[in-house]
Amino acid sequence: MHDLITLGEVLLRLAVPSPARFESARALDVQIGGAEANVAAACARLGLRTAWISALPDNPWGERVRRELTGHGVDCAYVKILPGTRLGVYFLEYGVPPRPVQVLYDRRDSAFSHLTPEAIDWEPVRRARLVHVSGITPALGRQARMLVERIFDEAPAVSFDINYRSTLWAPAEARAFAEAVLPRARFVFLGRTEAQTVFGLEGGAEDVLSTLASRAPKATIALLQGADGSAVLDGGRVWCPTVQHTVQMVDPIGAGDAYVGGYLWATLGGRTSQEAVNIAATVAALKCSTWGDVALISARDVEDAIAGGPDIRR
């Protein structure tokens, strides 16, 4: 039995080295990335038994994805290999303030787009302690939406990250889907901007969380606020991190996924609400100090960071 199973698409990540722009790039840094796989990898590296359900092309890029995630400790036995398909791609340009980070997607006709509910072995999903999905997947189209709906039907408990993408669907569509599944969610994660854009929620963190609780009455709800920290509604109380970290920003992509991974690892490991919030914030901070989508961290890294040191590990 797995502690955590995730379902979603992984893309080939081609990043323009900062401070270059798309129009001037002469080289691209090659990584892989996908919200749900990022969560699975973070949790596996921290010690959970995790698996990832998806589809990959039958070519070297598909093999690279499977090999890298397996190397992080993720069980990829339920990934379908589909000949004649391709791996989706996203291009990343790092903005130097005041320029924003820019992302361009090229995922049409990817292997994941051919994955159907009938092709998936749902038994591991039924036996997992928790299954994590995000709002990216249902935004990819009708077939992908059916996969997430089936997750909510089959899994004993579901974690759902709103993960709104404006290039994939409109706020009203995202809200309609979210409101259909939130009543059955065990964990819900979203950012402050998503709360405003998707749900039209303004005001303080406690007010936002209180309103969301009426839509997801069974869920622990985490509101991520970037540099302003986070707030988690759990057990009728709002919890905020009591640890602070000085972060040298190397790569912000994947920080939200790292937070989710840290929180789920802590919660499934029996930590208290306060410990879980502190661990989640710490994993997100550690992720920002490394390059790539995946949080390249260990449980010892988390313990050292929460303890405030050491500056040099010898």
C-alpha positions as CSV (number, residue, x, y, z in Angstrom):
1,M,0.0,0.0,0.0
2,H,1.2,3.5,-0.8
3,D,1.1,6.4,1.5
4,L,0.5,8.8,-1.4
5,I,-0.4,8.4,-5.0
6,T,-0.5,11.3,-7.4
7,L,-1.9,11.6,-11.0
8,G,-0.9,14.2,-13.5
9,E,1.2,15.1,-16.5
10,V,5.0,15.7,-16.5
11,L,6.5,18.1,-19.1
12,L,9.9,18.6,-20.4
13,R,11.1,21.9,-18.9
14,L,13.4,24.1,-21.1
15,A,14.5,27.1,-19.2
16,V,16.3,30.2,-20.6
17,P,19.2,31.0,-18.4
18,S,18.6,34.3,-16.5
19,P,18.7,37.1,-17.4
20,A,18.4,36.1,-21.1
21,R,15.1,36.3,-22.9
22,F,13.3,34.0,-25.3
23,E,14.4,36.1,-28.2
24,S,18.1,36.1,-27.3
25,A,18.5,32.6,-25.9
26,R,21.3,30.5,-27.3
27,A,21.0,27.6,-24.9
28,L,18.2,26.0,-22.8
29,D,18.5,24.2,-19.5
30,V,16.8,20.8,-19.6
31,Q,14.7,19.6,-16.6
32,I,11.4,17.9,-16.1
33,G,8.4,19.2,-14.1
34,G,4.8,18.6,-13.3
35,A,2.9,19.7,-10.2
36,E,1.7,16.3,-9.1
37,A,5.0,14.5,-9.8
38,N,6.8,17.3,-7.9
39,V,4.7,16.5,-4.9
40,A,5.3,12.8,-5.2
41,A,9.0,13.3,-5.6
42,A,9.2,15.6,-2.5
43,C,7.3,13.1,-0.4
44,A,9.3,10.2,-1.6
45,R,12.6,12.0,-0.8
46,L,11.2,12.7,2.7
47,G,10.4,9.1,3.3
48,L,6.8,8.3,2.2
49,R,5.8,5.4,-0.1
50,T,4.6,7.3,-3.2
51,A,3.5,6.4,-6.7
52,W,2.7,8.5,-9.8
53,I,0.0,7.6,-12.3
54,S,0.4,9.1,-15.8
55,A,1.4,8.3,-19.4
56,L,4.7,8.8,-21.2
57,P,5.9,8.4,-24.8
58,D,7.9,5.3,-25.8
59,N,11.1,7.2,-26.5
60,P,14.2,8.5,-24.6
61,W,12.4,11.5,-23.2
62,G,9.7,9.3,-21.6
63,E,12.4,7.0,-20.3
64,R,14.2,10.0,-18.8
65,V,11.1,11.1,-16.9
66,R,10.5,7.6,-15.5
67,R,14.2,7.2,-14.6
68,E,14.4,10.5,-12.8
69,L,11.2,10.1,-10.8
70,T,12.2,6.5,-9.9
71,G,15.6,7.9,-8.8
72,H,13.7,10.2,-6.3
73,G,12.0,7.1,-4.9
74,V,8.6,7.4,-6.8
75,D,7.0,4.1,-7.9
76,C,6.3,4.5,-11.6
77,A,4.9,1.0,-12.1
78,Y,1.5,2.4,-13.0
79,V,2.7,4.8,-15.7
80,K,1.4,3.8,-19.2
81,I,4.0,3.9,-22.0
82,L,2.2,4.9,-25.2
83,P,4.1,4.5,-28.6
84,G,3.6,7.2,-31.2
85,T,3.0,9.9,-28.6
86,R,5.2,12.8,-27.4
87,L,6.2,14.4,-24.1
88,G,4.7,17.9,-23.6
89,V,7.1,20.8,-23.2
90,Y,7.1,24.1,-21.3
91,F,9.5,26.9,-22.0
92,L,10.5,29.1,-19.1
93,E,12.0,32.6,-19.0
94,Y,13.1,33.9,-15.7
95,G,12.2,37.5,-15.2
96,V,14.5,39.9,-13.4
97,P,12.2,42.5,-11.6
98,P,10.3,44.3,-12.9
99,R,10.0,41.6,-15.6
100,P,7.8,38.6,-14.5
101,V,8.6,34.9,-15.1
102,Q,7.1,33.8,-18.4
103,V,5.9,30.3,-19.3
104,L,5.0,29.0,-22.8
105,Y,3.4,25.6,-23.1
106,D,3.6,23.1,-26.0
107,R,1.6,20.1,-24.8
108,R,-0.9,19.4,-27.5
109,D,-1.3,15.7,-28.3
110,S,1.0,14.6,-25.5
111,A,1.1,11.1,-24.2
112,F,-0.9,12.2,-21.1
113,S,-3.7,13.5,-23.4
114,H,-4.3,9.9,-24.6
115,L,-4.7,8.5,-21.1
116,T,-8.2,7.2,-20.4
117,P,-9.9,6.1,-17.2
118,E,-10.2,2.6,-18.7
119,A,-6.4,2.4,-19.1
120,I,-5.7,2.9,-15.4
121,D,-5.5,0.3,-12.7
122,W,-7.6,1.8,-10.0
123,E,-6.9,-0.8,-7.3
124,P,-3.8,1.0,-6.0
125,V,-5.8,4.2,-5.8
126,R,-8.4,2.5,-3.6
127,R,-5.7,1.1,-1.3
128,A,-3.6,4.3,-0.9
129,R,-3.8,6.4,2.2
130,L,-4.2,9.6,0.2
131,V,-4.3,10.6,-3.5
132,H,-3.2,14.1,-4.6
133,V,-4.4,15.8,-7.8
134,S,-4.4,19.4,-9.0
135,G,-6.6,21.8,-10.9
136,I,-4.2,21.7,-13.8
137,T,-5.3,18.2,-14.9
138,P,-9.1,18.9,-15.3
139,A,-8.2,22.1,-17.2
140,L,-6.5,20.0,-19.9
141,G,-9.8,18.8,-21.4
142,R,-12.8,16.5,-21.0
143,Q,-10.8,13.3,-20.8
144,A,-8.4,14.6,-18.3
145,R,-11.3,16.0,-16.3
146,M,-12.8,12.5,-16.2
147,L,-9.6,11.2,-14.6
148,V,-9.8,13.6,-11.7
149,E,-13.5,13.0,-11.2
150,R,-12.8,9.2,-11.1
151,I,-10.1,9.9,-8.4
152,F,-12.7,11.4,-6.2
153,D,-14.9,8.4,-6.7
154,E,-12.2,5.8,-6.1
155,A,-9.8,7.2,-3.5
156,P,-10.4,6.9,0.2
157,A,-9.1,10.5,0.7
158,V,-8.1,13.2,-1.8
159,S,-5.8,16.2,-1.6
160,F,-6.7,18.9,-4.2
161,D,-4.5,21.8,-5.1
162,I,-6.5,24.5,-7.0
163,N,-3.3,25.3,-9.1
164,Y,-5.2,27.7,-11.5
165,R,-3.7,28.2,-14.9
166,S,-5.2,31.1,-16.9
167,T,-3.8,29.8,-20.2
168,L,-5.9,26.5,-19.7
169,W,-9.3,27.7,-18.6
170,A,-11.3,30.7,-17.4
171,P,-11.9,31.5,-13.7
172,A,-15.5,30.5,-14.0
173,E,-14.7,27.1,-15.3
174,A,-12.1,26.5,-12.6
175,R,-14.5,27.6,-10.0
176,A,-17.3,25.4,-11.2
177,F,-15.1,22.3,-11.2
178,A,-13.6,23.1,-7.8
179,E,-17.0,23.7,-6.2
180,A,-18.1,20.3,-7.5
181,V,-15.2,18.4,-5.9
182,L,-14.4,20.5,-2.8
183,P,-17.1,18.9,-0.6
184,R,-15.3,15.6,-0.9
185,A,-11.7,16.9,-0.5
186,R,-9.6,16.0,2.6
187,F,-7.0,18.6,1.9
188,V,-7.2,21.8,-0.2
189,F,-4.3,24.0,-1.2
190,L,-4.5,27.4,-3.0
191,G,-2.7,30.7,-3.3
192,R,-3.9,34.1,-2.3
193,T,-4.2,35.2,-6.0
194,E,-6.1,32.0,-6.8
195,A,-8.6,32.8,-4.0
196,Q,-9.2,36.2,-5.6
197,T,-9.2,35.1,-9.2
198,V,-11.1,31.8,-9.0
199,F,-13.4,32.4,-6.0
200,G,-13.5,36.3,-5.8
201,L,-12.4,36.2,-2.2
202,E,-10.9,39.3,-0.6
203,G,-10.0,40.2,2.9
204,G,-7.7,38.6,5.5
205,A,-6.6,35.1,5.6
206,E,-9.0,34.0,8.3
207,D,-12.0,35.4,6.3
208,V,-10.9,33.7,3.1
209,L,-10.4,30.4,4.9
210,S,-13.7,30.6,6.7
211,T,-15.5,31.2,3.4
212,L,-13.7,28.3,1.7
213,A,-14.6,26.0,4.6
214,S,-18.2,26.3,3.7
215,R,-17.3,24.9,0.3
216,A,-15.0,22.2,1.7
217,P,-16.4,21.4,5.1
218,K,-14.4,18.1,5.5
219,A,-11.0,19.6,4.4
220,T,-7.9,21.0,6.0
221,I,-7.4,24.2,3.9
222,A,-4.0,25.8,3.3
223,L,-3.8,29.4,1.9
224,L,-0.3,30.1,0.5
225,Q,0.6,33.8,0.5
226,G,4.1,33.9,-0.9
227,A,6.4,36.2,1.0
228,D,3.6,36.8,3.5
229,G,3.7,33.2,4.6
230,S,0.8,30.8,4.8
231,A,-2.3,30.1,6.9
232,V,-3.9,26.7,7.4
233,L,-7.4,26.0,8.7
234,D,-7.4,22.7,10.6
235,G,-9.5,21.5,13.4
236,G,-11.4,24.8,13.6
237,R,-8.3,26.8,14.2
238,V,-6.0,28.8,11.9
239,W,-2.3,27.9,12.1
240,C,0.6,30.0,10.7
241,P,4.3,29.2,10.6
242,T,6.3,30.0,13.7
243,V,9.6,29.6,11.9
244,Q,11.1,32.1,9.5
245,H,13.7,31.5,6.9
246,T,16.0,33.8,5.0
247,V,15.7,32.6,1.4
248,Q,18.1,33.3,-1.4
249,M,15.8,32.9,-4.4
250,V,17.4,30.5,-6.9
251,D,14.2,29.2,-8.5
252,P,10.6,29.8,-7.4
253,I,9.0,27.3,-9.7
254,G,7.7,24.4,-7.7
255,A,7.6,26.1,-4.4
256,G,3.9,25.6,-4.0
257,D,4.3,21.9,-4.8
258,A,7.1,21.7,-2.2
259,Y,4.8,23.2,0.4
260,V,2.1,20.6,-0.4
261,G,4.6,17.8,-0.3
262,G,6.0,19.0,3.1
263,Y,2.5,19.4,4.6
264,L,1.3,16.0,3.4
265,W,4.5,14.3,4.6
266,A,4.2,15.8,8.0
267,T,0.5,15.1,8.4
268,L,0.7,11.5,7.2
269,G,3.6,11.1,9.6
270,G,1.4,12.1,12.5
271,R,2.9,15.5,13.2
272,T,0.8,18.2,14.9
273,S,-0.9,21.0,13.0
274,Q,1.7,23.5,14.0
275,E,4.6,21.1,13.1
276,A,3.0,20.4,9.7
277,V,2.7,24.1,8.9
278,N,6.3,24.8,10.0
279,I,7.5,21.8,7.9
280,A,5.6,22.8,4.9
281,A,6.9,26.4,5.0
282,T,10.5,25.0,5.5
283,V,10.3,22.6,2.5
284,A,9.0,25.4,0.3
285,A,11.9,27.7,1.4
286,L,14.4,24.9,0.8
287,K,13.0,24.3,-2.7
288,C,13.5,28.0,-3.6
289,S,17.2,27.6,-2.9
290,T,17.6,24.9,-5.5
291,W,17.3,24.8,-9.3
292,G,14.5,22.8,-11.0
293,D,10.9,21.9,-10.3
294,V,11.6,19.2,-7.7
295,A,12.5,19.9,-4.1
296,L,16.0,18.3,-3.9
297,I,15.8,17.9,-0.1
298,S,15.9,15.3,2.6
299,A,14.3,15.0,6.1
300,R,17.6,16.0,7.6
301,D,17.7,19.2,5.5
302,V,14.2,20.0,6.9
303,E,15.3,19.3,10.5
304,D,18.5,21.4,10.2
305,A,16.6,24.4,8.6
306,I,13.9,24.4,11.4
307,A,16.6,24.2,14.0
308,G,18.4,27.2,12.4
309,G,21.6,25.6,11.2
310,P,24.3,24.6,10.6
311,D,25.6,27.1,8.1
312,I,28.2,24.6,7.0
313,R,27.7,20.8,7.4
314,R,31.0,19.0,7.9
